[in-house]
Amino acid sequence: MGALEKGEQYGYLPDGTRVVYQIEIGESDDLGFQRLHRSVKRVCPEEPPAPADPKAVEAARFALEAASGGRNTLICDDLGRPSVMVRIPRFNWSDVVEGGEDKPCSAFVVGGRVLDCIYISKYLNVIEYGRAYSLPGRDPAHTITIDDARQACARKGRGWHLLTNAEWAAIAHWSMKNDTVPRGNTHWGVAFGRPHECGVFSPENELSVTKAGRTYTGTGPDAWNHDHSPFGISDLVGNVFDWVSGVRVVNGEIQVIPDNDSALNVDESLDSDLWRAINTKGELVPPGSPDTYKFDGVMPGVDTKKVVMVPGGVRLSTRLDNLQYTGEMTPGADYGYTFNMVGDTPADVPVHILLQELGLYPLKDPRSSGILFIKNYGERVLARGGSYWDNSPGWLWDLYLRETRDFIFPDIGFRAAYVAL
């Protein structure tokens, strides 16, 4: 099919067909970030992978489990190709959250079953043969929509799924409880304020349409892993944001998929009837029910059709008085936004512990902060963990709720997780 040209990138359609996308730069927002758009330029079939050698994979699995004390393992997908995964044993919310509920973390409850463990990609994922893989020393997948990321995980077979918000929150709380909050590539290849902590730069791709500062997966120090050990989950903070499933904001209202049912690859489309809002009693109720939690603007919004920042940030409320954009509301409306530090988010209603357990509202612990970017109109999907341009210490609790589900940028990637069903 020939070599790629400037601005081209491989990708996959929902049916798994490999294509070449043309990435083009649109208007810049007021932070200086270009809005990117993509279109299918041509179909580009790929040869099927060579059959995996089961004996070689099993030998490698044994060696990895022996070296890590069982904390790391290899799990194969429907093609027999392995990913490096981190085993996370079950624990309760009360074990990791002060005042938390005395029941298993939501991450371990899937389809009504309580699981003994879950498995998280050790590395930010790459995509090969339309499937997500956790492999070391790679340029992480990027410039990909959240739905494409979900499909790349689901194609791997039963039990595979895009990392969910419930799983992210469980790991983040565990890291705080164990005093191992990770750092990462948060300043163009190094940890902000710690230039001696660096990863191996991904070579600048001359085909890219924007400058990037990604590092190869897993090449940072142990302090960039969730448990500060060689066997932890790497790059949860920095490098590229992680798309996470199972949570969104629609017209300011916080909505979730119950428990960790997002791990079942359930319908999370715009109009899915599986989404639930959270009321002040901590009950999961249909969207639009009374007394559900919302992110309301602190200051009135703008009506200009231009990406501009509205000052004041947001507050947690059950009302929605101030949208960031007040002009003509169309499906593509993507203008006013706001931000504040997660830890500085005020609330004019009582905060149920469930919001804090799911990492959607801060604890009193100052480490449970980050940057909350948000547009509280339309549907906004969630990315977490910050990226290489954060220019900050790095924020495990970032809430990036500024974008629609078709958003792409070189600093947002993903990772798969696995549950035994």
C-alpha positions in Angstrom: 0.0 0.0 0.0 3.0 2.3 0.2 4.5 4.3 3.0 2.5 6.7 5.1 2.6 10.4 4.2 2.6 13.5 6.4 -0.4 13.5 8.7 -1.4 9.9 8.0 -2.0 7.3 10.8 -3.1 3.7 10.8 -6.4 2.9 12.5 -9.3 0.5 12.6 -12.9 0.7 11.8 -15.5 -0.8 14.2 -15.6 -4.0 12.2 -11.8 -4.4 12.5 -10.8 -3.2 9.0 -7.5 -1.5 9.0 -7.5 1.9 7.4 -5.2 4.9 7.0 -6.6 8.1 8.5 -5.8 11.5 7.4 -5.2 13.8 10.4 -5.8 17.5 9.9 -5.3 20.5 12.1 -8.3 22.6 12.9 -8.7 25.8 14.9 -6.6 26.3 18.0 -8.3 26.8 21.4 -7.4 29.5 23.8 -4.8 27.2 25.5 -3.0 26.9 22.2 -4.0 23.3 21.5 -5.0 22.5 18.0 -8.3 20.7 17.4 -7.6 17.7 15.2 -10.0 16.0 12.7 -9.6 12.7 10.9 -11.1 11.0 7.9 -10.6 7.7 6.3 -8.1 8.1 3.4 -7.9 4.5 2.3 -8.3 0.9 3.4 -5.1 -0.8 4.2 -5.5 -4.6 4.8 -2.8 -6.3 7.0 -1.6 -9.9 6.9 -2.8 -12.1 9.8 -0.3 -12.5 12.6 1.9 -15.6 12.7 0.5 -18.2 15.1 1.7 -17.8 18.7 3.9 -20.5 20.1 1.9 -21.7 23.2 5.0 -23.3 24.8 7.1 -20.2 24.4 4.3 -18.1 25.9 3.8 -20.5 28.8 7.6 -20.5 29.5 7.6 -16.6 29.5 4.5 -16.5 31.8 6.2 -18.9 34.3 9.4 -16.8 34.3 7.5 -13.5 34.7 5.3 -14.8 37.5 8.3 -16.3 39.3 10.3 -13.0 39.0 7.4 -10.9 40.2 6.0 -13.2 42.9 2.8 -13.6 40.9 2.2 -9.9 40.8 2.7 -9.8 37.0 1.6 -12.4 34.4 0.9 -12.8 30.7 -2.6 -13.1 29.5 -3.4 -14.0 25.9 -6.2 -12.8 23.7 -8.2 -14.5 21.0 -5.2 -14.5 18.7 -3.0 -16.2 21.3 -0.9 -13.0 21.7 0.2 -12.0 25.2 -0.1 -8.8 27.2 1.8 -8.0 30.4 -0.7 -7.6 33.2 -0.7 -6.6 36.8 -2.8 -8.7 39.2 -4.8 -6.6 41.7 -6.3 -8.6 44.6 -9.7 -7.7 46.0 -10.0 -5.2 48.8 -12.9 -3.2 50.4 -13.5 0.5 50.1 -13.1 0.8 53.9 -9.6 -0.6 53.5 -8.4 2.3 51.4 -10.8 5.2 52.0 -11.4 6.8 55.3 -15.1 6.5 56.0 -15.4 4.2 53.0 -18.2 1.6 52.7 -17.4 -1.8 54.2 -17.9 -3.7 51.0 -15.7 -4.7 48.0 -14.5 -1.8 45.8 -16.7 -1.4 42.8 -13.9 -2.6 40.6 -14.3 -6.1 41.9 -18.1 -6.4 41.3 -18.9 -7.4 37.8 -22.4 -8.5 36.7 -23.3 -9.1 40.3 -20.3 -11.3 41.0 -17.6 -10.4 43.4 -14.2 -11.2 41.9 -11.0 -12.2 43.7 -8.9 -10.1 41.5 -8.7 -8.0 38.4 -5.9 -7.6 35.9 -4.7 -4.2 34.6 -2.3 -3.5 31.7 1.1 -2.9 33.1 1.8 -0.6 30.2 -0.1 2.0 28.2 -1.3 0.0 25.2 -0.4 -0.2 21.6 -2.7 -1.5 18.9 -1.7 -4.4 16.6 -4.1 -6.4 14.4 -6.9 -4.2 15.7 -6.3 -5.3 19.3 -4.8 -3.6 22.3 -1.6 -4.9 23.8 0.4 -4.1 27.0 4.0 -4.3 25.9 7.2 -2.5 27.1 9.3 -0.1 25.2 6.7 1.1 22.7 5.3 4.4 21.7 1.8 4.3 23.3 -1.3 4.4 21.1 -2.6 8.0 20.8 -4.8 10.2 18.6 -7.6 7.7 19.2 -11.2 8.2 20.2 -12.6 6.6 23.3 -14.9 4.3 21.3 -11.9 3.1 19.2 -10.1 2.3 22.4 -13.1 0.4 23.7 -13.3 -1.6 20.5 -9.6 -2.4 20.5 -10.0 -3.9 24.0 -13.2 -5.7 23.3 -11.9 -7.4 20.1 -9.4 -9.3 22.3 -12.2 -11.6 23.6 -14.2 -12.4 26.7 -13.1 -10.5 29.8 -11.1 -7.9 28.0 -12.3 -4.3 28.2 -11.1 -0.7 28.4 -9.9 0.3 31.8 -12.9 1.5 33.8 -13.2 4.4 36.1 -14.1 2.0 38.9 -10.7 0.2 38.3 -8.8 3.5 38.1 -10.3 4.8 41.4 -9.5 1.5 43.2 -5.9 1.6 42.1 -5.6 5.3 42.9 -7.0 4.9 46.4 -4.7 1.9 47.0 -1.7 4.0 46.0 -2.6 6.8 48.3 -3.3 4.4 51.2 0.1 2.7 50.7 1.9 6.1 50.2 3.0 5.2 46.7 1.3 7.9 44.6 3.2 7.6 41.3 5.0 10.3 39.5 5.5 10.3 35.7 6.3 12.0 32.5 4.6 15.3 33.3 7.1 17.7 31.8 8.1 16.7 28.3 9.9 13.5 29.1 10.7 14.0 32.8 8.9 14.2 36.1 8.1 17.9 36.8 10.6 19.2 39.3 12.7 16.0 39.1 14.7 16.1 35.9 16.7 13.1 37.0 13.5 11.0 36.7 13.1 10.5 33.0 11.8 8.0 30.4 13.1 7.2 27.0 11.7 9.6 24.5 9.6 8.2 21.6 11.3 9.5 18.5 9.6 12.5 17.1 7.6 11.2 14.2 8.1 13.3 11.1 4.6 12.3 9.9 2.9 13.7 13.0 0.9 16.9 12.6 1.6 18.1 16.1 4.6 18.2 18.4 4.5 15.6 21.2 6.6 14.6 24.3 5.6 10.9 24.8 8.1 8.4 26.3 8.3 4.7 25.5 6.1 2.5 27.7 7.6 1.5 31.0 10.9 3.3 30.6 10.5 5.5 33.6 11.9 4.7 37.1 10.0 2.7 39.7 8.6 5.9 41.2 6.4 6.1 38.0 4.7 2.8 38.9 1.6 2.6 41.1 3.4 0.7 43.9 6.9 2.1 43.4 8.1 -1.3 42.6 9.4 -2.8 39.3 6.1 -4.8 39.1 3.6 -2.0 39.3 1.3 -0.4 36.8 3.4 2.2 34.9 2.4 5.7 33.5 -0.8 6.1 35.3 0.4 9.7 35.8 1.7 11.6 32.8 2.9 10.4 29.4 -0.6 10.3 27.9 -4.0 10.6 29.5 -5.9 7.3 29.9 -9.4 7.1 28.4 -11.6 5.4 31.0 -15.1 3.9 30.6 -18.1 3.7 32.8 -18.5 7.4 33.6 -19.5 10.6 31.8 -21.1 14.0 32.4 -24.3 14.9 30.4 -25.4 18.5 30.7 -23.6 18.7 34.0 -25.1 15.6 35.5 -22.6 12.9 36.7 -23.6 9.5 35.2 -22.0 6.1 35.7 -22.4 2.4 34.7 -23.1 0.6 38.0 -20.4 -1.4 39.9 -17.8 -2.5 37.3 -20.3 -3.6 34.7 -18.5 -1.5 32.2 -16.0 -4.5 32.2 -18.7 -6.5 30.4 -18.5 -4.1 27.4 -22.1 -3.1 27.9 -23.7 -0.4 25.8 -22.2 3.0 26.7 -23.5 4.9 23.7 -25.0 8.3 24.0 -28.6 7.0 24.3 -27.9 3.8 26.3 -30.5 3.2 29.0 -27.8 1.6 31.3 -26.4 5.0 32.5 -27.3 6.0 36.0 -27.1 9.2 37.9 -26.2 9.5 41.6 -28.5 11.2 44.0 -27.5 12.7 47.4 -28.5 9.4 49.1 -25.9 7.6 47.1 -28.6 5.8 45.1 -28.1 5.0 41.4 -31.2 6.4 39.6 -32.3 7.2 36.1 -30.7 10.3 34.6 -32.8 13.4 35.3 -34.1 12.1 38.6 -34.5 14.6 41.5 -31.5 15.5 43.6 -28.8 14.1 41.4 -25.2 15.4 41.5 -24.2 17.9 38.9 -21.2 20.1 38.1 -22.6 23.6 38.0 -20.6 26.5 36.9 -19.6 29.0 39.5 -19.8 31.9 37.0 -22.2 32.5 34.1 -21.2 31.0 30.8 -20.6 32.6 27.4 -22.5 32.5 24.2 -19.7 33.0 21.8 -18.9 30.3 19.3 -15.2 30.2 20.2 -13.3 28.1 22.7 -12.8 30.4 25.7 -12.3 29.8 29.4 -15.0 30.8 31.8 -13.5 31.8 35.1 -14.6 30.4 38.5 -14.5 26.7 37.9 -17.4 24.4 39.0 -19.2 23.4 42.2 -20.9 20.2 43.1 -24.6 20.8 43.3 -28.0 19.3 42.5 -28.9 22.3 40.4 -27.5 23.5 37.0 -27.7 27.3 37.0 -24.6 28.1 34.9 -23.6 26.3 31.7 -20.2 27.2 30.3 -21.8 27.8 26.9 -25.2 29.5 26.6 -25.4 29.9 22.9 -27.1 27.8 20.2 -26.9 24.2 21.4 -26.1 21.9 18.6 -24.6 18.3 18.8 -21.3 19.8 17.8 -21.3 22.7 20.3 -17.8 22.8 21.7 -17.0 26.2 23.0 -16.9 27.6 26.6 -15.1 25.5 29.3 -13.7 26.0 32.8 -11.3 24.4 35.2 -10.2 24.4 38.8 -8.2 22.1 41.0 -10.2 19.0 42.0 -9.3 19.6 45.6 -10.8 23.1 45.5 -14.2 22.1 44.1 -16.8 23.5 46.5 -20.1 21.7 47.2 -23.4 23.3 48.1 -25.0 19.9 49.0 -23.8 17.0 51.2 -21.3 14.8 49.5 -22.0 11.1 49.5 -19.0 8.9 50.0 -19.7 7.1 46.7 -18.6 10.1 44.8 -15.3 10.1 46.6 -14.8 6.4 46.3 -15.2 6.7 42.5 -12.7 9.6 42.4 -15.3 12.1 41.3 -14.9 14.4 44.3 -11.9 14.9 46.4 -11.1 13.5 49.8 -9.8 15.7 52.6 -6.3 14.3 51.8 -4.5 17.0 49.7 -3.1 14.3 47.5 -6.5 13.6 46.1 -6.3 16.7 43.9 -5.6 17.3 40.3 -7.0 19.5 37.5 -10.7 19.4 36.7 -11.2 20.5 33.1 -14.9 20.5 32.1 -17.6 21.6 29.7 -20.9 21.1 31.5 -23.1 21.0 28.4 -23.7 18.1 26.1 -22.0 14.7 26.7 -18.4 14.7 28.0 -16.4 11.5 28.4 -13.5 11.1 30.9 -9.8 10.8 30.6 -7.6 10.6 33.7 -4.0 10.9 34.8 -2.5 13.9 33.0 0.0 13.9 30.2 3.5 15.0 29.1 2.5 18.7 29.0 1.0 19.0 32.5 4.0 21.0 33.8 2.9 20.1 37.3 3.9 17.4 39.8 1.4 15.1 38.1 -2.1 14.4 39.1 -3.4 10.9 39.7 -6.9 12.4 40.3 -7.1 14.6 37.1 -10.7 14.8 35.8 -10.5 15.7 32.1 -14.2 16.1 31.2 -13.8 18.7 28.4 -14.2 16.5 25.3 -16.8 14.7 23.2 -16.4 11.0 22.3 -15.0 11.8 18.9 -12.0 13.8 20.3 -8.5 12.9 19.3 -5.1 14.2 20.4 -1.5 12.9 20.6 -1.6 13.1 24.4 -4.6 10.8 25.0 -4.2 7.0 24.9 -5.6 4.0 26.9 -5.0 0.7 28.4 -7.0 -2.6 28.6 -8.0 -4.5 31.7 -9.1 -8.1 32.1 -11.5 -9.9 34.4 -12.0 -13.7 34.5 -15.7 -14.3 33.6 
